[in-house]
Structures are given as structure tokens and as C-alpha cells.
Amino acid sequence: MSHIHKSFDRRDFLRATAGTAVAIAAASVTGAAATSAAAAPSTLSIPKDRIGIQLYSIRDKVSALGFAVVLPELARIGYKEIEFAGYTQSTSILGRQITLPEIRKLLDDHGLRAVGSHVGIGNLRTNLQAELDAAQILGMPHVGTANAPSNVNTVAGYRAAADEFNIWGAAASARGLKLYQHNHAGEFAFATDQPSVRLYDVFLKNTDPRHVYLELDIYWAYVGQYRWPGFDPAAYVRNQPYRYPLFHMKDGDANAANASGFDIVEFGAGDLPYERFVRDIGPRASHVGIWEQDTAPNTQPNPPGSLGAAERSFTALKGLLG
């Protein structure tokens, strides 16, 4: 990935990014999002005025430019909700590490809301109260992990993981917060000791719905469907809508040469069935749609790089959600 020197002028940056959405928006929406307004129901459970971003997608910009430049840019694009992937930036920007109250002030000053954060499962085991403290300082209602519940892919392994999540979730609930787990594809595999049992189903069945929530990464759910067929990602949400406060809206382009079945692409440039998904989950609960693209830092030209991908993807997401 390209590194931008810390002296990069913000006015130059704005000139470089101006019009990126206009230049490529037409191409972006010719895929799944092109006819979304007509295909989607009149009442969607993913509000278009609360589109979020997982900062991992633009991790290169956070590191190189800092939150004080990146957060106002995201607000200009139109993002409302911020999901963190750590709270650090290059120490050379401020000469020291930014503090959580300083991040909170930047959010407030630019009309942004911290909606959640990915933390390591090891931190939940050893540093849970500090992670909950950070969530409350930032004013975010959710804190979660993108780690698999267990590295032991057996029914017993996932039941033990569910017990652990129930304890953490109860601690979060006691603080007025919601603990969540973000899936990748592996959670949809079958248990090694019971090949007819899907690991994700074990986790859902054995976690307390009052205390343990899920962030469905839609891309990885469809990868899981491709690799271990026999389930519908939308059905999980439709059956327990209030357990899914957050979605990762990540797009994929079908590629049989990829073992996952798809390549990660900008939102709207792929062919995952997002129109059908937003229709099929039903309107019974509200879910925050969060854009994520793991590969965005490789976007060229750079600048705008990953922020260009963020702007084009926002335009396509808003088109999908009407």
C-alpha cells in the first residue's frame, strides 16, 4: 500500500478526491444496486441515513493522516456511523498517541457516531472492563470481536465458546452495551465431530439472546454458503432479527478460480444478491449497514485510494437502500 507523508495538505486531498463518486458512480451501480429502488420494499430495515464504515477499510489513511483528517472526510462523504478497528494512529501526527476523549470530540464535532468496535477475543478474556470503558467513553452502543468463537471446530468447542460469550455479554449488558460476534466463512463449516451440525448453529443455539448479538458479514456468509451449502444467510436474520443490530455490507464478484468463490470488490461492483437479501430479511428490526472492503487500501490511483473506494461504495450503498 502507498504511504502518504504526514504533511499531505488537506486541501490537496479534497481536490484529489473531488468528483470520484461522479466519475465512477455510473459504473458502480450497474451491478446489484442499479435497480434497487424498484426491487426493494418500501420500508427497509437498513436505514439509508445511518450508513456506516468499518475503519479497517481505510486503515492506511487512518495511519497516515490521522483521525482529525479522516473523520471529517467520512462525514463529508455522508457516512454517519463509525466502527473502529483499534483506536490508534501514527504517533508522529500528534507527537503522542491520540486519546479516547479526543476521538470522541472529533466524532461529536463532525456529527458522527461510534457504533461499534472490533477487539481481539483475547482482550475480551483479559481486559473486558477496559474495553467496555472505552466503548462508553466513545458513546458507542456495541463492542465486538471479528475472531471466530473458537479455534476448536467441534460441537463441544463451540458450546464452550458460547458459555464464554454469555459471561462477556452479561457484563456488557450490565453496562448498557451489546456484545457482538462478527463472522467469517469458517463459522458456517460443519463440526469436525458431527458433520451434520453447522458450527454457527451451535453458537446461536447456546448463546443467550439477551446478551450476545451478531454482526453478519454478508460477504463471508455467502462465501460460507458457497463452501458449505445448505443455508440461506437472510434466513438467519429473518428468524432472529433483533440479534443482528449490525451488518457488514461487503461486495463480492464471483470467481470460480478463488477457493472462496468470490473476490472482494467495491460495493456495487460485485454480484452478491444484495437486493434480494435486503428484501428477504424483512422489516421487523433495524440494522445498521456498515461498508467494509478489506482490499480498499490497494485502490489506485492513490490519492484518493481507499477513500475513493469509500466514496464510490457509499454512493452505491445509498442507491441500494433507496
Long-range contacts (C-beta under 8 A, 24 or more apart in sequence): 1-60, 1-297, 1-298, 1-302, 1-305, 2-60, 2-302, 2-305, 3-60, 3-64, 4-60, 4-61, 4-64, 4-65, 4-302, 4-303, 5-64, 6-64, 6-65, 6-66, 6-90, 6-92, 6-93, 8-64, 8-65, 8-303, 10-69, 13-65, 13-69, 13-73, 13-303, 13-304, 16-303, 16-304, 17-73, 17-303, 17-304, 17-307, 17-308, 17-311, 20-304, 20-308, 20-311, 20-312, 21-77, 21-311, 21-312, 21-314, 21-315, 24-312, 25-312, 25-315, 25-316, 27-269, 28-266, 28-267, 28-268, 28-269, 28-312, 28-313, 28-315, 28-316, 29-268, 29-315, 29-316, 29-319, 30-268, 31-251, 31-268, 31-269, 31-270, 31-271, 32-251, 32-268, 32-270, 32-271, 32-272, 32-273, 32-274, 32-275, 32-320, 33-267, 33-268, 33-274, 33-275, 33-316, 33-317, 33-319, 33-320, 34-319, 35-275, 36-274, 36-275, 36-278, 36-319, 36-320, 36-321, 36-322, 37-319, 37-322, 39-275, 39-279, 40-275, 40-278, 40-279, 40-320, 40-321, 40-322, 41-279, 41-283, 43-283, 44-278, 44-283, 44-321, 44-322, 45-241, 45-278, 45-281, 45-282, 45-283, 45-284, 45-285, 45-286, 45-287, 46-247, 46-278, 46-286, 46-287, 46-288, 46-289, 46-321, 47-286, 47-288, 47-289, 47-321, 48-317, 48-318, 48-321, 48-322, 49-80, 50-80, 50-81, 50-288, 50-289, 51-78, 51-79, 51-80, 51-81, 51-289, 51-290, 51-291, 51-314, 51-317, 51-318, 51-321, 52-79, 52-80, 52-81, 52-82, 52-83, 52-115, 52-246, 52-288, 52-289, 52-290, 52-291, 53-79, 53-81, 53-82, 53-83, 53-290, 53-291, 53-292, 53-310, 53-314, 54-83, 54-85, 54-118, 54-248, 54-290, 54-291, 54-292, 55-82, 55-83, 55-84, 55-85, 55-86, 56-85, 56-118, 56-292, 56-294, 57-291, 57-292, 57-293, 57-294, 57-296, 57-297, 57-306, 57-309, 57-310, 58-296, 58-297, 58-306, 58-307, 58-310, 59-85, 59-297, 59-306, 60-297, 60-305, 60-306, 61-305, 61-306, 61-307, 62-89, 63-89, 63-90, 64-90, 65-93, 66-90, 66-93, 66-94, 66-98, 67-98, 67-103, 67-106, 68-93, 68-106, 70-307, 71-106, 71-107, 71-110, 71-112, 72-106, 72-110, 73-307, 74-110, 74-112, 74-310, 75-110, 75-111, 75-112, 77-307, 77-310, 77-311, 77-314, 78-314, 78-318, 79-112, 79-291, 79-310, 79-314, 80-111, 80-112, 80-113, 81-112, 81-113, 81-114, 81-115, 81-288, 81-290, 82-107, 82-112, 82-113, 82-114, 82-115, 83-114, 83-115, 83-116, 83-117, 83-118, 83-246, 83-290, 84-114, 84-116, 84-117, 84-118, 84-138, 84-140, 85-117, 85-118, 86-118, 87-117, 87-134, 100-134, 100-137, 100-138, 101-137, 103-138, 104-137, 104-138, 104-139, 107-138, 107-139, 113-139, 113-140, 114-138, 114-139, 114-140, 115-140, 115-141, 115-142, 115-246, 115-288, 115-290, 116-140, 116-141, 116-142, 116-143, 116-144, 116-180, 116-215, 116-246, 116-290, 117-142, 117-143, 117-144, 118-144, 118-145, 118-146, 118-182, 119-143, 119-144, 119-145, 120-145, 120-147, 121-145, 121-147, 124-168, 124-179, 125-164, 128-168, 128-171, 129-171, 132-171, 132-172, 132-175, 132-177, 135-175, 135-177, 136-175, 136-176, 136-177, 141-176, 141-177, 141-178, 141-245, 142-177, 142-178, 142-179, 142-180, 142-213, 142-215, 142-245, 142-246, 143-172, 143-177, 143-178, 143-179, 143-180, 144-179, 144-180, 144-181, 144-182, 144-213, 144-215, 144-246, 145-180, 145-181, 145-182, 146-182, 146-184, 148-184, 148-186, 148-187, 149-181, 149-187, 149-199, 149-203, 153-186, 153-189, 153-191, 153-192, 153-199, 154-191, 154-192, 154-193, 154-194, 155-191, 155-193, 155-194, 155-197, 155-202, 156-193, 158-191, 158-199, 158-202, 158-203, 158-206, 159-202, 159-206, 161-203, 162-202, 162-203, 162-205, 162-206, 162-207, 162-212, 163-206, 165-203, 165-207, 165-212, 166-207, 166-208, 166-211, 166-212, 169-207, 169-208, 169-210, 169-211, 169-212, 169-213, 170-208, 170-211, 172-211, 173-210, 173-211, 178-213, 178-245, 179-211, 179-212, 179-213, 180-212, 180-213, 180-214, 180-215, 180-245, 180-246, 181-212, 181-213, 181-214, 181-215, 182-214, 182-215, 182-217, 182-248, 183-214, 183-215, 183-216, 183-217, 183-220, 183-221, 183-224, 184-217, 184-220, 184-223, 185-220, 185-221, 185-223, 185-224, 185-227, 185-260, 186-224, 187-224, 188-221, 188-224, 188-225, 188-227, 188-228, 188-231, 189-224, 189-227, 189-228, 190-228, 198-228, 198-230, 198-231, 200-224, 200-236, 204-236, 204-240, 204-243, 209-240, 209-242, 209-243, 212-243, 213-243, 213-244, 213-245, 213-246, 214-243, 214-244, 215-244, 215-245, 215-246, 215-247, 215-248, 215-290, 216-244, 216-246, 216-247, 216-248, 217-247, 217-248, 217-250, 217-292, 218-247, 218-248, 218-249, 218-250, 218-272, 218-274, 218-277, 219-248, 219-250, 219-251, 219-252, 219-262, 219-264, 219-272, 220-248, 220-250, 222-252, 222-261, 222-262, 222-272, 223-252, 223-260, 223-261, 223-262, 226-260, 226-261, 226-262, 227-259, 227-260, 227-261, 232-280, 233-277, 234-276, 234-277, 234-280, 234-281, 235-280, 237-281, 237-282, 237-287, 238-280, 238-281, 238-282, 241-281, 241-282, 241-284, 241-285, 241-287, 242-284, 242-285, 244-285, 244-287, 245-285, 245-286, 245-287, 245-288, 246-287, 246-288, 246-290, 247-287, 247-288, 247-289, 247-290, 248-290, 248-291, 248-292, 249-274, 249-289, 249-290, 249-291, 249-292, 249-317, 250-291, 250-292, 250-293, 250-294, 251-293, 251-313, 264-293, 264-294, 264-295, 265-293, 265-295, 266-293, 266-296, 266-299, 266-309, 266-312, 266-313, 266-316, 267-291, 267-293, 267-312, 267-313, 267-316, 267-317, 267-320, 268-312, 268-313, 268-315, 268-316, 268-317, 268-319, 268-320, 269-316, 274-320, 275-320, 278-320, 278-321, 289-317, 289-321, 291-317
